[in-house]
Amino acid sequence: MKPLGEGVWRWRTNDVRMVGWFPDRKTFVIAAIDTKANCTPIRDNEMYQEAIAYRNELGLNDGRFEEGEEIDDIIAIH
């Protein structure tokens, strides 16, 4: 997983790309998904924007999200 900014993260597998956010620790909400083959820089940006829009629309946790530079910052229990 890689942070993209504004609380949005990208999760990559060998053939799929998922973008979303963590409204709480250990809870990842997927807001956009596509195949690796379709993910050009333009599509990557679209998916990022979709995640922000969906997070604002959905309003989980009143729109709050977990922040961090490393995945361990997000999923670790403090």
Secondary structure, DSSP 8 states (H G I E B T S, - for coil): -EEEETTEEEEE-SSEEEEEEEEETTEEEEEEEEEGGG--HHHHHHHHHHHHHHHHHH-GGGG-----SSHHHHHS--
